[in-house]
Every structure is written in C-alpha cells, then in structure tokens.
C-alpha cells in the first residue's frame, strides 16, 4: 500500500481510487507540502521555543534543564528532517524499483536467448547487467536501512532526554507550581490538548484550534506570566527577574508570531487566489521569515524552507502562483476519506457478516452522495469554516 492507506482486505472501488490519486499527488511533489503537516511542524517549533524561553525568564530553571530542552528541540528538528529524507527516498525508490525489475526481466530474456543460440558473449553481457542491477538494489537497501537506523537512533536519544528532563521537572514541581504545567492547563481550557502519543506535541487539530482561539489563549497566557513574574519578585531571588516591560515585549512577539503563522497558512490554503490574495500571502510569509529567523532565532527546517522559499516568490514561479492556489491540492481530502470510512465502519462493527457490513456501508455512502444531502453537508462545513486571517495586514 506504500502509505496510501489501502488495507489488504479492502475492496471498495472508492478506496482504490483514493490510493491511486494519492500516489499521483505524491509525484507532484511540493504541491502537497502546505498542509497541516507544515503548519503543525512550525507551530510546535515556535510554541516549544516560547515555552523554553518563558521557563528560563520566569520559572528560573537550571542551566542543565535549559540545555536539555534545547537539545530536545534540536533533536526534534533532526527527527523531522530524517523522516522527510526517508519519505523522499521511499518515493524515489517507488519509481526506481519497477524500472530495475523491467531491466532485469529484459536481461534474463537475453540470457535465455543466448543459451538457446549458444551465444556466450550475449550470456556474459546479460549476466553482467543482472549483477549490476543487483548491486544497485543492494545499495538502495543499504541506504534505506541507514535512514531507518538514523531515525531509530534519534528516537532513542529523544526518549533518553525526555527521561532526564522529567527528573528536573519533578524536582521543580516540589518547590513551586510548574509554569509549563500552567501553560498546558490554559491550552486544555481552550480544548487544545498536547497528546502524549504524539510525542508530547500539538496535533494538527490542536494547532488549528490554537490559532482559531489565539487571542483568548494569549490573553490567558499573558495574565498567567505576569502573575508568576509578580510572585517571583516577592521571593527575594538572588538574581534580577525579567522586568514587566521586557516581558510585555516578549509576549507581544509571541502573539504576533502566532498571528503570522495563522495568516500564512490560511493564505496558502486559498483556492484559486486573486492577485491581491497572493500578494497579501507573500507579504505575510516575508514577515514570518523575519520573525522566525531574526527575532525568534529559530532554525530553518525542511518544512519552514518549503514555506519561505517555494510557496510564493518575486518571479511568479512559486507553487501558489503556478498552480492557481494550493487549497485544493493538499492530501487532506485523502485523510478525510479515511476518517469517513472509519466512521461508517464503526457504525456497522456490531453487524454479523462482512457481506452485510459492506452492503450497509455502500448504502450509507450512496445516500451521502445524493446532491441534496451533499449540499446540506457542505453548508454545515461552510458555516464552521475559518476565514483568511488578515489582521496582520
């Protein structure tokens, strides 16, 4: 199935079609880059850099804990980059393998022909060609194995750092309330949950909810940070706590960063954008890059590079410009289809017999394909859809 989502027992025509089109979309390349994957990666990077900075400024964490948190952020970057390399390699491998198989089959035919005619030279040439193809295959296997081992190694190191970091967090929790814990509670109060199974990171939906409620969330974070700053001042610490003015400036920077992230990805997702909308999104991306590199001093990950360098450019050859917007060219519809199928499967899970389940599923999908039903469903989606964020203009 190769990541297309087709299970071995699935026979629905719609799922096979989804698999085929998903694979076709993978070949297009960067068109599918501006999805929640990129937004989620950049949101998490910005959020956890902000948490680390606030912990240093307000919670007075030890240099050792600060260093561990920095290592964690860098390793997460490396893990993301390694996974991107593996995805790219698997894509190339999917194109190379059929070609090698075809070449090998042709050489085997030549070898058989040489054996029939007694042409030793033809047999030797065919054997050399087959050997060369096998060597290529072995090199590809070795490269894939190395990429997989690199990812496993980074994942093991991440687990070790998480374990070491938890020791500092638990120790700090004995003397005072944890700032990171309070920030997490603020997010939870707005239905933004950091999933443990997701590596302790914000999922795509959590990022979307965060950006939707950015103003309310940041207001609560600002109040909590000022409250903690005042508490720290009363503790007669041996060093100077961050000033109110410096904290205000820092929190404003974070608020504007989240607004720029929201504006960037809401702009990139416009379908058939006008020249004005393209120019607006271009200005926002330039400003986000300035904040990202110069103000927050964050590294350029592959996902950030895709946004900053390939979405829109001054030459008019960016993906958003070349392909008439990117909102209808992401792979989210494929993910949505998996969710739809999972829902209907759950509805029939208690039915006896796979055939009965299949018939009921097909009837359900047929009902939802009725134009009147589709219209009502689309009206519901439009009523909850988010508009393009232009507050930063």
Buried (B, 14 or more C-beta within 10 A) or exposed (E): EEEBBBEEEBEBEBBEEBBEBBBEBBEEEBBBBBBBBBBBBBBBBBBBBBBBBBBBBBBBBEEEBBEBBEBBBEBBBBBBBBBBBBEEBBBEBBEBEEEBEEBBEEBBEBBEEBEEEEBEEBBEBBBEBBEBBEEEBEEBEEBBEEBEEBBEEBEEBBEEBBEBBEEBBEEBEEEEEBBBEBBBEBBEEBEBBBEEEBBBBBBBBBBBBBBBBBEEBBEBBBEBBBEBBEEBBEEEEEEEBBEEEEBEEBBEBBBBBBBBBBBBBBBBBBEEBEEEBBEBBBBBBEBBBEBBBEEBEBEBBBBBEBBBEBBBBEEEEBBBBEEEBBBBBBBBEBBEBEEBBEEBEEEBEEBEEEEEBBEBBBEBBEEEEEEEEEEEEEEEEEEEEEEBBEEBE
